[in-house]
Amino acid sequence: MRRVIFNQKGGVGKSTITCNLAAISAVEGKKTLVIDLDIQCNSTQYLLGEKVEDADRTIAHFFKDCLGVALFGGSKEDLSAVIHETPFPNLYIIPAHPDLEALQSRLDARYKIFKLKEALEKLEGFDHIYMDTPPTLNFYSQSALIAAQKCLIPFDCDTFAREALYTLLNAVSEVKADHNQDLEVEGIVVNQYQKQANLPRQLVEELIQEGHAVLEPKISPSVKIRESHSLSKPLVHFAPNHKLTEEFRALYLEINP
């Protein structure tokens, strides 16, 4: 199963949701891979504790190979060489690297948009793959949407996020129509949800009334998230019995019945 976590709005918790769902997947015994496609490298730091200095062991190296020509017509575009073990059993990551920014225009110009999908279809041994994306519809987020089977959309409860959501859904529909007919919006993940406040409840109710697939487990705000970021430990390892961890477990079970 290949999932992309995508939103064109920054600060909605893409990396947090990606890494915590992936960590729970690994704890559940699934061999799980995270692919970090964001030059900010947040998922990379969350799972490895640091950015990866060597660009030859990151997703940037894979995309550099996509721009080259292998000798004798062979393919150099192999993801297995850039997969890192994390400190957590069953959990692996392909790190991001700042070199991605400089590569983007060349990849776009040479229409390498299907390369990630082709490489993932050849990659063996993983039960679940989660792709973290930049907060914009660029080459890397489009590559992930084309490579994915399911799309999760983080949503933080404010009016601007709601307006951005409609633009995002149109963008995903366009990618589906043009490049990936199998892509399915699995649901909207409501993040930073304060159930006592009127505006979040109203926004969520309106989204449900409009027919959007709002996932039932909602993620509450908590300082535990920032603490887990600073220690580079997903919640299932940092605070396994915390309410927030239980919310992520419930979300994981909803999308993996």
C-alpha positions as CSV (number, residue, x, y, z in Angstrom):
1,M,0.0,0.0,0.0
2,R,1.4,3.4,-1.1
3,R,0.1,6.5,0.6
4,V,0.8,10.1,0.1
5,I,0.2,12.7,2.8
6,F,-0.4,16.0,0.9
7,N,-1.6,19.5,1.5
8,Q,-0.6,22.7,-0.3
9,K,-0.8,24.6,3.0
10,G,2.2,24.5,5.3
11,G,2.1,23.8,9.0
12,V,-0.8,21.4,8.9
13,G,1.1,18.4,10.3
14,K,2.1,16.4,7.2
15,S,5.3,15.1,8.6
16,T,3.9,14.5,12.0
17,I,1.0,12.4,10.6
18,T,3.3,10.6,8.1
19,C,5.8,9.5,10.7
20,N,3.4,8.6,13.5
21,L,1.2,6.5,11.2
22,A,4.3,4.8,9.8
23,A,5.7,4.2,13.3
24,I,2.4,2.5,14.3
25,S,2.5,0.5,11.2
26,A,6.0,-0.8,12.0
27,V,4.9,-1.6,15.6
28,E,2.0,-3.6,14.2
29,G,4.6,-5.8,12.4
30,K,4.4,-4.2,8.9
31,K,7.7,-3.5,7.2
32,T,7.2,0.2,6.6
33,L,9.0,2.8,4.5
34,V,8.8,6.6,4.7
35,I,9.9,8.6,1.7
36,D,10.7,12.2,2.5
37,L,10.2,14.5,-0.5
38,D,10.3,17.8,1.3
39,I,13.5,19.9,1.2
40,Q,12.8,20.9,4.8
41,C,13.6,17.3,5.7
42,N,11.2,17.2,8.7
43,S,10.4,13.5,8.4
44,T,14.1,12.7,8.0
45,Q,14.9,14.6,11.2
46,Y,12.0,13.1,13.1
47,L,13.0,9.5,12.4
48,L,16.8,9.7,12.1
49,G,17.5,12.6,14.5
50,E,19.4,14.7,12.0
51,K,19.5,15.7,8.4
52,V,21.6,13.4,6.1
53,E,24.7,15.2,4.9
54,D,25.6,12.7,2.2
55,A,23.3,13.5,-0.8
56,D,24.3,10.1,-2.4
57,R,22.2,8.3,0.3
58,T,19.0,10.3,-0.1
59,I,16.0,10.7,-2.5
60,A,18.0,13.4,-4.2
61,H,20.5,10.8,-5.4
62,F,17.7,8.8,-7.0
63,F,16.4,11.8,-8.9
64,K,20.0,12.7,-10.0
65,D,20.2,9.2,-11.5
66,C,16.9,9.9,-13.3
67,L,18.7,12.7,-15.1
68,G,21.6,10.5,-16.1
69,V,22.1,7.8,-18.7
70,A,23.2,4.4,-17.5
71,L,25.9,2.6,-19.4
72,F,24.8,0.0,-21.9
73,G,21.2,1.1,-21.5
74,G,20.8,-0.3,-18.0
75,S,18.7,1.4,-15.3
76,K,20.4,3.2,-12.5
77,E,17.2,4.3,-10.9
78,D,17.1,2.1,-7.9
79,L,15.6,3.2,-4.5
80,S,17.0,0.3,-2.4
81,A,20.5,1.9,-2.3
82,V,19.1,5.0,-0.5
83,I,17.0,3.3,2.1
84,H,18.1,3.9,5.7
85,E,17.2,1.9,8.8
86,T,15.7,4.0,11.6
87,P,16.3,3.3,15.3
88,F,12.8,1.6,15.3
89,P,12.2,-2.0,14.3
90,N,10.5,-2.5,10.9
91,L,10.7,1.3,10.1
92,Y,12.8,2.6,7.3
93,I,13.2,5.9,5.5
94,I,14.5,7.4,2.3
95,P,15.7,10.8,3.5
96,A,15.2,14.1,1.8
97,H,18.1,16.5,1.0
98,P,18.3,20.3,0.2
99,D,19.7,19.3,-3.3
100,L,16.1,18.5,-4.3
101,E,15.5,22.2,-4.8
102,A,18.1,22.7,-7.5
103,L,17.1,19.4,-9.3
104,Q,13.4,20.3,-9.6
105,S,13.5,22.5,-12.8
106,R,15.7,19.9,-14.6
107,L,13.4,17.0,-13.7
108,D,10.4,19.0,-14.7
109,A,11.9,20.0,-18.1
110,R,12.8,16.4,-18.9
111,Y,9.4,15.1,-17.8
112,K,10.7,12.6,-15.2
113,I,7.3,12.8,-13.3
114,F,6.7,9.0,-13.6
115,K,10.1,7.8,-12.4
116,L,9.2,7.6,-8.7
117,K,6.1,5.4,-9.5
118,E,8.2,3.2,-11.8
119,A,10.8,2.7,-9.1
120,L,8.3,2.0,-6.3
121,E,6.6,-0.6,-8.4
122,K,9.9,-2.5,-8.7
123,L,10.7,-2.1,-5.0
124,E,10.0,-5.3,-3.0
125,G,9.7,-6.2,0.6
126,F,7.6,-3.4,2.1
127,D,4.0,-3.7,3.3
128,H,3.3,0.0,3.7
129,I,4.9,3.1,2.1
130,Y,4.2,6.6,3.3
131,M,5.3,9.6,1.3
132,D,5.7,13.0,2.9
133,T,5.4,15.9,0.5
134,P,6.3,19.6,0.2
135,P,3.5,22.2,1.0
136,T,3.0,23.0,-2.7
137,L,2.0,21.2,-5.9
138,N,5.4,20.9,-7.4
139,F,7.3,18.2,-9.2
140,Y,7.9,16.1,-6.0
141,S,4.3,16.3,-4.7
142,Q,3.0,15.4,-8.2
143,S,5.4,12.5,-8.4
144,A,4.1,11.2,-5.1
145,L,0.5,11.6,-6.1
146,I,1.2,9.7,-9.3
147,A,3.0,7.0,-7.4
148,A,0.4,6.6,-4.6
149,Q,-2.7,4.5,-4.4
150,K,-4.2,6.5,-1.5
151,C,-4.1,10.2,-0.5
152,L,-4.5,11.5,3.1
153,I,-5.2,15.2,3.4
154,P,-4.2,16.9,6.8
155,F,-6.6,19.7,7.7
156,D,-6.2,22.2,10.5
157,C,-9.4,23.9,11.5
158,D,-9.4,27.4,10.2
159,T,-11.3,29.3,7.5
160,F,-8.2,29.7,5.3
161,A,-7.5,26.0,5.5
162,R,-11.0,25.2,4.3
163,E,-10.7,27.5,1.2
164,A,-7.3,25.9,0.5
165,L,-8.9,22.5,0.7
166,Y,-11.1,23.0,-2.3
167,T,-8.1,24.1,-4.4
168,L,-6.2,21.0,-3.2
169,L,-9.0,18.6,-4.0
170,N,-9.2,20.0,-7.5
171,A,-5.5,19.6,-7.9
172,V,-5.7,15.9,-6.8
173,S,-8.6,15.3,-9.1
174,E,-6.6,16.7,-12.0
175,V,-3.6,14.4,-11.2
176,K,-6.0,11.5,-11.0
177,A,-7.7,12.3,-14.3
178,D,-4.4,12.9,-16.2
179,H,-1.9,10.6,-14.7
180,N,-3.2,8.1,-12.0
181,Q,-6.7,6.8,-12.3
182,D,-6.1,4.5,-9.3
183,L,-5.5,7.4,-6.9
184,E,-8.1,7.6,-4.2
185,V,-8.6,10.4,-1.6
186,E,-8.7,8.1,1.5
187,G,-9.9,10.9,3.7
188,I,-9.3,14.2,5.5
189,V,-7.3,14.0,8.7
190,V,-8.5,16.7,11.1
191,N,-5.4,17.9,13.0
192,Q,-5.1,20.3,16.0
193,Y,-8.8,19.7,16.7
194,Q,-10.3,21.5,19.8
195,K,-13.7,19.9,20.3
196,Q,-14.7,22.5,22.9
197,A,-14.3,25.4,20.4
198,N,-17.2,26.4,18.1
199,L,-15.2,27.1,14.9
200,P,-13.5,23.7,14.5
201,R,-16.8,21.8,15.2
202,Q,-18.6,24.0,12.6
203,L,-15.9,23.6,9.9
204,V,-15.8,19.8,10.3
205,E,-19.6,19.5,10.3
206,E,-19.8,21.6,7.1
207,L,-17.2,19.4,5.4
208,I,-19.2,16.3,6.3
209,Q,-22.4,17.9,5.0
210,E,-20.7,18.7,1.7
211,G,-19.9,15.0,1.3
212,H,-16.1,15.0,2.0
213,A,-14.5,11.9,3.5
214,V,-13.6,13.2,7.0
215,L,-11.9,10.5,9.0
216,E,-13.5,10.0,12.4
217,P,-10.4,9.9,14.6
218,K,-9.4,13.6,15.0
219,I,-5.9,14.6,16.3
220,S,-5.9,16.9,19.3
221,P,-3.3,19.6,20.0
222,S,-0.7,18.7,22.5
223,V,2.8,19.7,23.7
224,K,3.7,16.0,23.4
225,I,4.0,16.4,19.6
226,R,6.7,19.0,20.0
227,E,8.5,16.9,22.7
228,S,8.5,13.9,20.4
229,H,9.9,16.0,17.6
230,S,12.7,17.3,19.7
231,L,13.6,13.8,20.8
232,S,13.1,12.2,17.3
233,K,10.8,9.6,18.8
234,P,7.3,9.0,17.3
235,L,4.6,9.0,19.9
236,V,4.1,5.2,19.9
237,H,7.7,5.0,21.2
238,F,7.8,8.3,23.2
239,A,4.5,8.2,25.0
240,P,2.7,4.9,24.1
241,N,-0.2,5.4,26.5
242,H,-0.9,9.1,25.8
243,K,-4.3,10.2,24.5
244,L,-2.6,11.6,21.4
245,T,-1.0,8.2,20.7
246,E,-4.4,6.5,21.0
247,E,-5.8,9.0,18.5
248,F,-3.1,8.1,16.0
249,R,-3.7,4.4,16.7
250,A,-7.4,4.9,16.0
251,L,-6.6,6.7,12.8
252,Y,-4.2,3.9,11.7
253,L,-6.9,1.3,12.3
254,E,-9.5,3.3,10.4
255,I,-7.4,3.3,7.3
256,N,-6.1,-0.2,7.8
257,P,-9.2,-2.2,8.9
